[in-house]
């Protein structure tokens, strides 16, 4: 084809129905609905979004763009320190290296501050915006504000989570609900409910509040969540007869999906979440170090900071008010979240104020159970934890963020148990290597995610040879792996050869399972099985000393 022919070429427009018919034909008999993905928000994600989908909803891109004050965002990396002196030193270093806010997160055992250290901190607060999270009103860092005159206090630019003096903006945080398992709809509703409590007690509240969201790895949903809040805030302000002042959105990458197992994968989760926060239009963003659960280092803190700097310098999205505007997919998600969150908000608003928060938390915990179930069945993936687990990883005793519910915790507990209480395990294969290898590899991956590191046997043809190998290697737990027809032929004999001290499972599901249990079978391992329950059952057997 010549250049002129290429320039004049016209591509035929393909309708949704045409695309759908082609997709159905490639499914080879499976229904089209198999391509639709349900979410915890109750939204069915379509395999393809077109302009027709957007026409069925309202386009809120203009509202989102007008609800922001500026295109750029502030880097708000937390400063970690074990003393006031260390905190001050590291805060100054971070400000030189790209951090743009002084971020302090207190705890019940916050360190003490001398008068000289408070004076040094006060000097920093005069020059830089700050973001303080205090665990209680007795946190010594709050003494710094007594060093300012009233005029100086009015000139400070700060945000407070928890107990805060009557300066800066009070941050309504949805993190508790998020880590309890809440969906995007629940988080948006929770933010509106908490803001309504402030609105009912303060006339001029819009300029005194900000909202903070935890952003997980569900990339497009998280973008839509932040965009949806801009629209909901406008409707909320109007409902309370307040001026439509743009609200500041703070975002931090979620620790819900962080894991102590293969913690380097946390860096990928952090990058994913940070980019979705940027595209969603957050004004202030915090990225947690990938090893924050076990104690961050100077290197991991630098990497976390650079996640944002690289996004800013390499993507240029900080030049655009609403980078996600116009995407059929994101716009559709945004509209659905707005509708569902506002409906739920109105429902919760009718409850007694003392019951509102607990009601939403109950909804969040119900979703958490579903999240855990999907991970346990491995229908959802937590890379390096419930799938592709690294068996040599050790779970650190260091506990940071222990009050946060994380999805990886059951797997960390399993790994810790089998590290402290080893169970020598093997996958014993029968038949022909190319036939049995996929099943043996599946069992190996399953057990490694459960905290064990099984030894793979040679491929046997007789039960006698297999048991000789098991005894020679002093195996305590055996999983028999073979094609179904081989299992039916060989496995009964394998069980008869057993010494009744070794725990025996079989890979797959079989009609003769109950008959085999009379011969000594413990149970089965198969795709879709609850991994956590299976391993906990194995631990119980181990404790009984079978």
C-alpha positions, 0 to 999 in steps of 0.5 A: 500500500502506498503512502497516498493509499494509506492516507486515504484509507477509511476504517469501517466503524464497528458497532457495539453489537458487531463487537459483541457478536465477535466476542461471543463467537470467540468464547466458544459457547460460553455466555457473553455474561462471562465477560462482565465483572461484578464489583464490591460496589455492586457495579457490573464492569462491562468488557467494552465501554462506548459513547452509548454507555456515557449517553445513559448517564450524566457526564460530570467532567466539567463539574470535576474540573471546576471543583479543583483549585489547581492542576498540581498536587503536593507531595506529603511524605511522612517523616519517620523518627524515634525522637524529636531531634531525628524527626526534625533532621529527617524533615529538613532533609526530605524537604530538600529532596522533593517533599513539600509538606511536613507530615507527622503521625503521632501514636500513643507513645509519642516522643517528647519535645524540648523548647528548642526543638519546638522553636525549630519546628515552629520555624519550619511551619512558618515556611512549609505546609504541614499535615499532622495526625495526632492520637490524642490531645496530649501529643506534645507536638501540639505545644508548638502552636502556643509559640505563634501569635494569633496573626501568625496562626492565621498565616499557617497552612496546615491539616489535622487528623484527630485532635486539632487546634482551632487553626488549619483544616480538619481532615475527615478521614475515611481510612478506618472504614476503608481498612475495615473493608469498605467499598468505594460507595461506602467510603464516599458515603462515610465522608459525607456523613462525617461532613454532615456532622460538622456542617450541622455544628458549624455555619462556615464549614466549607473552608475549614474541612478537607477529606482524606481517602485511602487509595487501593490497587483497583486502578479505575475504581479509585480514580472514579472514587476521587472524581465522584467525591468532587461532584458529591461535595458540590451537591452536599454544599448546595444541600447545606446552603454553603458556598461551593468552595473547592474541597482539598482531597488528601490521598494515601496509598492503602495498606489494606493490600500491603503484605509482609510477604514479598514486600517488594511487591508492595512497591508495585501496589504503591505505584499503582495507587499513587498514579490512580490518586493523581489521575483522580485529582487528589490535591495532597498525596502520601505514598507509604514505603514498601517495607513500612509494615516491618520498619522503613529505611532511608532507601525505601522512604526515598523510593516512596518519595520518588514514586510521586516525583517520577509520575510528576516529571515523566507523565506531565499529568500535573499540567491537566486539571482532570486527566481522566476526563472523557474516558467512557469507562471512568466517566461511567464508573464515576456516574454510578458511584455518585448515584449509589453513594448519594442514595446511601447517604440519604438513607443513612442520614435518616438514622439516629446520628449515634447509629450512622457510623456503625451502620456503614462500618457494618456494611464495610465489614460484610464486604471485607468477608467477601474480599477475604473469601475471594482471596482464600479461594484464589479468585482474587490475587495478592501477588507474592502472598496467596499466589506466586508466594516465595517460600523463603520469605520470613515474617518479621516480628516488627509490627507497624500499623498493627491496628489496620486490617490487612488482607495478607494477615491470614497468610502471614500467620500461616507462614509464621506457624510453619516457620516455627513448627516445620512440617516436612511436605512433599508432592508425590507424582505418578504417571507421565511427567508431562501429564502430571506436572501441571497438577503438581505445580498447582499443588506446590503453589497452593502449599507455598501460599499456605506457608509450606515449601513442598519437595517435588518427588520423581514421577513414580509408577508404583506405590512401593517405590513412592513410599520408599522415597517418602520414608527415605526423605522423612516426609510428614505430609504427602499430597498425591498428584496424578491425572484422574484416571491414574489416581483411581487406579493407583491411589487405593494401593498407595493408601494401603502401603501407608504407615498411617503416621503420614498425613495424606491428601490427594490433588483433585476431587473424586467420587471415591473420596469417602471410601479412601478416607477409610483407608487413611486419606486426610482430604483433597486439594483442588482449584477454588478451595478455601486455602486458609481453611485447608491450612488451618485444618492441617495445623489442627492435625499437626497439633494433634500429632497424627 
